[in-house]
């Protein structure tokens, strides 16, 4: 009985997480900057498919990370989902 309840709750949480990802909302810099170092690395960008694909072109100074300014260009130029 308890396992069934836990499975139902976990399924609900998974559904909410998927809905949040597919609602077209753009990720925030803070959400992607997992280690709070003020930069988004390629590994951190891997959590977002479109950002990961665009990473090299967004990294205009080619230092291997996205600054807030470089990330802002992604936020500004990315079409809504």
Secondary structure, DSSP 8 states (H G I E B T S, - for coil): -HHHHHHHHHHHHHHHHHHHHTS-----HHHH-TT-SS-EEHHHHTTSHHHHHHHHHH-TT-SSEE-HHHHHHHHHHS---
